Amino acid sequence: MIVRDASEKDLQKILRLERICFPGIYSYSPEILMGFILDGILILFESSEEVLGYIAGEPGEISRIASICVHPEFRGKGIGRALLREFEERVEKGIILAECNIKNPALEFFLKNGFRAFGMASLYYELPFNSSRDALLLAKLL
């Protein structure tokens, strides 16, 4: 199993994983994903050349996780934690922000990994997840 930076050649694998993880929900375009590869952070968790997870975000004094995605069949095996740890090592210090739909099981992941809620954004998402468009705003101090 390998944790590595994504490259342009990985785009189709990432898009395929997004369709599996977020069926019927908004997913990033290849152009947005390339933006993370070129100007941000896009880290893959790979096994036998199959992408099992990724984390994408923007580094800075205040960094932001835009998306974290783990194949449903491999959740609960430490992949998300490994990706988050690598993201944290890249940004080194400061604050990491994230937002999560209040009905998304990933919320528990963020809270277990040191994020704290600091606000709510009503109707944040264009498309609902489990009938909710509201997001909980999260932060973690490194």
Phi and psi in degrees as a GROMACS rama.xvg file:
@    title "Ramachandran Plot"
@    xaxis  label "Phi"
@    yaxis  label "Psi"
@TYPE xy
-128.253  138.093  ILE-2
-110.207  122.224  VAL-3
-151.523  165.761  ARG-4
-69.8254  144.37  ASP-5
-79.7621  156.432  ALA-6
-132.582  173.654  SER-7
-56.6017  -34.4062  GLU-8
-66.8751  -13.2909  LYS-9
-89.5297  -6.12663  ASP-10
-54.7446  -45.9651  LEU-11
-65.1118  -37.8522  GLN-12
-64.9695  -40.3286  LYS-13
-66.3672  -44.403  ILE-14
-62.8339  -39.2202  LEU-15
-63.2738  -42.8083  ARG-16
-63.8978  -40.3617  LEU-17
-59.9971  -42.5392  GLU-18
-63.4679  -33.4213  ARG-19
-72.3722  -44.4647  ILE-20
-75.6329  -34.5517  CYS-21
-125.729  60.0072  PHE-22
-63.6952  130.271  PRO-23
73.5549  6.21948  GLY-24
-114.654  155.627  ILE-25
-49.2747  135.307  TYR-26
-129.287  159.915  SER-27
-70.1723  148.215  TYR-28
-79.7029  160.942  SER-29
-57.0156  -34.1719  PRO-30
-65.7033  -41.8042  GLU-31
-66.9819  -42.6492  ILE-32
-61.9751  -39.5428  LEU-33
-63.0533  -34.631  MET-34
-60.453  -41.5994  GLY-35
-65.1275  -40.6819  PHE-36
-63.7664  -44.3508  ILE-37
-82.5439  -39.286  LEU-38
-120.668  -3.08171  ASP-39
-132.145  -138.334  GLY-40
-130.086  129.41  ILE-41
-141.937  106.907  LEU-42
-111.683  136.653  ILE-43
-108.816  150.239  LEU-44
-112.86  120.579  PHE-45
-128.294  144.089  GLU-46
-137.663  125.874  SER-47
50.2708  43.0247  SER-48
64.4792  10.3044  GLU-49
-99.2995  129.006  GLU-50
-78.9779  116.032  VAL-51
-98.8084  -15.6762  LEU-52
-170.647  162.353  GLY-53
-152.62  159.975  TYR-54
-133.598  135.44  ILE-55
-128.736  143.707  ALA-56
-173.657  -174.189  GLY-57
-120.886  122.307  GLU-58
-82.0264  160.362  PRO-59
160.165  -176.082  GLY-60
-59.4376  -37.606  GLU-61
-114.744  103.37  ILE-62
-90.7064  162.147  SER-63
-137.702  132.215  ARG-64
-89.0458  117.444  ILE-65
-85.9747  -34.9027  ALA-66
-160.453  142.735  SER-67
-134.489  134.287  ILE-68
-143.383  127.41  CYS-69
-128.793  132.967  VAL-70
-51.8057  132.186  HIS-71
-53.2118  -34.712  PRO-72
-72.2014  -12.4419  GLU-73
-118.211  11.4611  PHE-74
-71.5648  151.456  ARG-75
80.3249  11.2138  GLY-76
-112.157  12.2809  LYS-77
89.9889  2.80707  GLY-78
-67.0969  -48.341  ILE-79
-59.3688  -42.8463  GLY-80
-63.2604  -41.5035  ARG-81
-63.6234  -41.4001  ALA-82
-65.4202  -44.5688  LEU-83
-62.5191  -43.4327  LEU-84
-59.2963  -43.6283  ARG-85
-64.6822  -41.5819  GLU-86
-59.7021  -46.2604  PHE-87
-62.1682  -38.4019  GLU-88
-65.2977  -34.2138  GLU-89
-69.6802  -40.0693  ARG-90
-86.3424  -18.16  VAL-91
64.344  -51.7663  GLU-92
-149.733  169.148  LYS-93
104.852  -148.919  GLY-94
-120.509  139.651  ILE-95
-110.94  127.153  ILE-96
-103.97  152.319  LEU-97
-153.482  159.789  ALA-98
-130.93  148.028  GLU-99
-146.708  134.34  CYS-100
-57.3891  137.197  ASN-101
-63.9748  -16.8815  ILE-102
-107.408  10.8732  LYS-103
-87.6743  129.236  ASN-104
-58.9014  -20.2157  PRO-105
-64.678  -19.5779  ALA-106
-57.6872  -43.4597  LEU-107
-60.7159  -39.2237  GLU-108
-58.9777  -48.9382  PHE-109
-61.2937  -45.5645  PHE-110
-64.5349  -39.7284  LEU-111
-65.7409  -23.3083  LYS-112
-103.76  26.6602  ASN-113
93.1618  1.88072  GLY-114
-80.4537  148.677  PHE-115
-126.32  141.553  ARG-116
-74.8707  138.597  ALA-117
-130.917  2.51486  PHE-118
176.721  174.852  GLY-119
-131.25  140.559  MET-120
-120.045  109.828  ALA-121
-72.8892  141.768  SER-122
52.3142  38.196  LEU-123
-68.4025  -41.1684  TYR-124
-92.3246  142.221  TYR-125
-66.6437  -41.6623  GLU-126
-111.491  141.322  LEU-127
-74.4137  152.141  PRO-128
-120.164  120.008  PHE-129
49.9278  43.413  ASN-130
69.855  14.0373  SER-131
-123.04  140.279  SER-132
-111.475  7.26029  ARG-133
-87.8003  145.42  ASP-134
-121.105  143.38  ALA-135
-94.4019  130.62  LEU-136
-90.5835  130.15  LEU-137
-124.911  150.984  LEU-138
-145.067  150.369  ALA-139
-138.016  127.796  LYS-140
-91.1281  126.849  LEU-141
